[in-house]
Amino acid sequence: MAQTDFSNYKVAVVEDDPPIRNLYLTKLELSGFTVRAATNGETGLGLAKDFRPDLILLDLLMPGMNGDEMLQRLRSEEWGADMRVIILTNISRNEAPSVLRFLGVDRYIVKAHYTPAQVVDVVKEVLHIK
């Protein structure tokens, strides 16, 4: 079966843990997406501005600027106000910063509850692609 080409869809992975970041990068690339990565919120914000992804997979707990601060800054920018964001973290929804509910998150995924393949399926669902 031929692989579907989603290379016109750009996904940014903002994750500080190298093995986890590389796992999602590889899975998304093998699924046909164009993917870039950042290691914290500060570099993630710069990546979002320059790369203009269709969707960001965003971790919450990172050194320097964490994910919720990055999301607040992203939403304050005209170019980032409507960018699709999936929170991808190991913090339960109950422990997540309450500000997230006001920042237009498309989905909230606890990493331990989803395989990388399931995360790719959620990315496709949020982007409305088959």
KOLMI-472467 format. One line per field, with one value per residue (C-alpha): residue in one letter; residue number from 1; x, y, z. Coordinates in steps of 0.5 Angstrom, whole numbers, m for minus. Layout:
BEGIN
residuo: c(A;...)
num: c(NUM;...)
c1: c(X;...)
c2: c(Y;...)
c3: c(Z;...)
***
This chain:
BEGIN
residuo: c(M;A;Q;T;D;F;S;N;Y;K;V;A;V;V;E;D;D;P;P;I;R;N;L;Y;L;T;K;L;E;L;S;G;F;T;V;R;A;A;T;N;G;E;T;G;L;G;L;A;K;D;F;R;P;D;L;I;L;L;D;L;L;M;P;G;M;N;G;D;E;M;L;Q;R;L;R;S;E;E;W;G;A;D;M;R;V;I;I;L;T;N;I;S;R;N;E;A;P;S;V;L;R;F;L;G;V;D;R;Y;I;V;K;A;H;Y;T;P;A;Q;V;V;D;V;V;K;E;V;L;H;I;K)
num: c(1;2;3;4;5;6;7;8;9;10;11;12;13;14;15;16;17;18;19;20;21;22;23;24;25;26;27;28;29;30;31;32;33;34;35;36;37;38;39;40;41;42;43;44;45;46;47;48;49;50;51;52;53;54;55;56;57;58;59;60;61;62;63;64;65;66;67;68;69;70;71;72;73;74;75;76;77;78;79;80;81;82;83;84;85;86;87;88;89;90;91;92;93;94;95;96;97;98;99;100;101;102;103;104;105;106;107;108;109;110;111;112;113;114;115;116;117;118;119;120;121;122;123;124;125;126;127;128;129;130)
c1: c(0;3;4;0;4;2;8;4;2;7;8;12;14;16;19;25;26;31;28;21;22;26;20;15;19;20;13;10;16;15;7;9;9;14;16;21;22;24;27;23;18;23;25;18;16;21;20;12;14;19;16;8;6;m1;m1;4;5;7;9;8;14;20;26;26;20;15;9;3;7;9;2;0;5;3;m4;m2;1;m4;0;m1;m8;m11;m6;m8;m5;m5;m2;2;4;5;1;m6;m11;m13;m6;m5;m5;m12;m10;m10;m18;m18;m12;m16;m12;m15;m14;m10;m6;m3;3;3;m4;m3;2;6;1;m5;m2;m1;m8;m10;m6;m10;m16;m15;m12;m19;m15;m16)
c2: c(0;7;12;18;24;30;34;40;39;42;40;43;39;43;38;38;31;28;21;23;29;24;19;24;27;20;18;24;24;17;19;24;30;36;37;41;41;46;44;49;55;60;56;54;61;63;56;57;64;62;55;57;50;48;45;45;39;42;39;43;42;45;49;56;58;52;50;54;61;59;58;65;69;65;67;74;74;76;70;65;67;61;56;49;46;40;39;33;32;27;32;30;35;36;38;43;50;53;58;53;53;60;59;55;48;43;37;35;28;25;22;15;14;14;11;15;12;14;21;22;20;25;30;28;29;36;38;34;30;22)
c3: c(0;m2;3;3;2;8;6;5;12;17;24;30;36;42;47;51;52;46;46;46;41;36;37;35;29;26;27;24;18;17;16;11;15;14;21;25;33;38;45;49;49;47;41;40;39;34;30;30;27;22;20;21;22;21;28;34;39;45;52;58;63;59;62;61;58;59;54;57;57;50;48;52;47;41;42;43;36;30;26;32;35;31;30;32;38;41;48;49;56;62;66;68;65;73;74;68;69;69;63;58;58;55;50;45;45;40;44;51;50;56;53;57;55;47;42;37;32;36;36;29;28;33;29;22;26;28;21;18;14;12)
***
